Amino acid sequence: MRSEIDQPTGSRPSENAFARVSVVIPLYNKGPHIVRALESVLAQTLPPLEIIIIDDASADDGPDRVEALTGTLGKDAPPVRLLSRSIPGPGGYAARNFGIFEAEGDWIAFLDADDVWKPDHLASMERAVSVAGNARFVFSGIDIVSEAGTRPYRHEEGLPADTPLDFRRLLQTWLRTKRCPVWTGAAAFRRDVLLRAGLFPAGTARRGGDKDLWLRAMADGPGVYSRPRTAEFHQDTVNRVTKATLHVEPPLLIRTIRTMLPSAAPGEKRLLKRLANMELALYARHAAGKRARLKPGWQAQLFYPSGAAYVPLIAGFGLAARRP
């Protein structure tokens, strides 16, 4: 059943039972893929409490495909709630936030409408949470799927599985691999952790908002890594945000790091500053690759003295983007 949702309904206390998992899927012009994604959730060996799909004002037949599939489900299938927004939000951030507010579960697992879970995804994460004991979020291994084939995504090198991971350990991994350890379609967070962290930056960023929230939420850890690669990220899909947006402004993550520094432990402060410098350079490199001109002020965002090494790098990327 579809209902119109334009404002969140509020929040309520949550419990620590991973079996009560709400799956949140934003949907915007992903008609060719949404049924595959939804079927992968319905096939879970550990069924979720509910599946919430937020139609972000799609212009295609994606919502109709969802309704057609849900109309064939038996009484034992987890309930599928199709909610609607009247205005699309960049990055799906507003849609995910509505899903979090509407969720009945104590944990929130995220999946994009063009990605897929293997049947044991939720069960594997539940095992990791159970072994770790006090984890507030969990993330799994990932396979990247494209026309060229399938390959593992190396975002977790050096992390032990099924053991609590603190904020410092996760920051160190992020810096070592140059990739955020948490990937949206392979993560589940306690709902109260997401609410305390402030949710996705709806209306503030067109891209990079996922990493921004994961950084804030990771500070509320510990987390736990589930080693099996039970999530698939599909690159050959329609209407991808990464194809439609460019890196022309410093990432929102930098502003978030500045707000975190005053209360961070000394060791964490050093890691956060290094992360800010690294992310600025990575975003500048992506902009150069797309021939996108950087807006002024990138170098002023660097943290010194370590940021001095990035000045010529970012300047070079800026020049590269201007070349014909």
C-alpha positions, 0 to 999 in steps of 0.5 A, a space after each residue: 500500500 502506498 501512502 503520502 509522507 512529506 514530514 517525519 512522524 517522530 521517534 521513539 526509544 529503540 531496543 538492542 535486538 538485531 532481529 528487529 531490522 527495518 530495511 530502507 530503500 530509496 527509489 528514484 527512477 530505478 524501475 529497471 532494477 527495483 524488483 531485483 533489489 526487493 526480491 533479494 531482501 525478500 529472499 533473506 534467510 533472516 527475514 527483516 521486520 519490514 521493508 520500507 521503500 520511499 518513492 522520491 517522486 519517481 517519473 518512471 514505473 518503479 513504484 508500479 513495479 513495487 506494487 505489482 510484486 507486493 501484490 503477489 506476496 504471501 502472508 508470511 512475507 515481511 510487510 512492504 511499505 511503499 511511501 511517497 514524497 512529492 519532491 525528489 531530494 538529491 542523493 536520496 538523503 531526505 528519502 532515507 531520513 523519512 524511512 528511518 523516522 517511519 521505521 518500526 525496527 530497532 536496527 536500520 539496514 540500507 539498500 539502494 534500489 539498484 543493488 542486491 543482497 545475497 540471501 545470508 546478508 542479514 543473517 551474517 550481520 546478525 551473527 557478527 553483532 551477536 559475537 561482538 556483543 555491544 556493537 552499535 553498527 555492522 557492515 559487511 564485505 562487498 562485491 563490485 559487479 560490472 560488465 567486466 565481471 565481479 571483484 571484491 571491494 577492498 574497503 576493510 583491509 586489516 580489520 578483524 571480523 566479528 570483534 568490536 571496532 572503535 572509532 580510532 581503528 576505523 579511522 586508521 583503516 579509512 586512511 590506509 585504504 583511502 575508502 570509508 569502511 562503511 558502504 551504504 548498501 552493506 551496513 546496518 545501524 541501530 536506529 537510535 545511533 542514527 538519530 543521535 548522529 543527525 541523519 543524512 544531510 538532506 538539502 545540504 549536499 548532492 553527494 558525499 552525504 553517506 560518508 558524512 553520516 557514517 563518520 558521525 555515527 562511527 564516533 558513537 561506536 563500536 562497530 563490527 565487521 562481517 567478513 562475508 561479501 554478502 552485498 553487491 554494488 552494481 555499477 551498470 545501472 540507470 540514473 546513478 548519482 555518481 554519474 549525474 553530479 560532480 565534485 566542485 565544492 569541498 566535501 561536506 565531510 570537512 565541515 563535519 570534521 571541524 565540528 568534531 575536533 573540539 571534543 575528539 581525543 588527541 589521537 583522534 584529532 590527528 586522524 581526523 585532520 589527516 582524513 580531511 586532507 586526504 578526502 580533499 585531495 581525493 575529491 579534487 582528483 575526481 573533479 579533475 578527471 571529470 574536467 570539473 572546475 573547482 570552486 575557490 577555497 579548497 586549499 584553505 580547507 586543509 589542516 596544517 602542517 600536514 596539509 602543506 603536502 597537499 597544496 601542490 597536488 590540489 593546485 595541479 588537479 585544479 589546473 588539470 580540470 581547466 585544460 581543454 
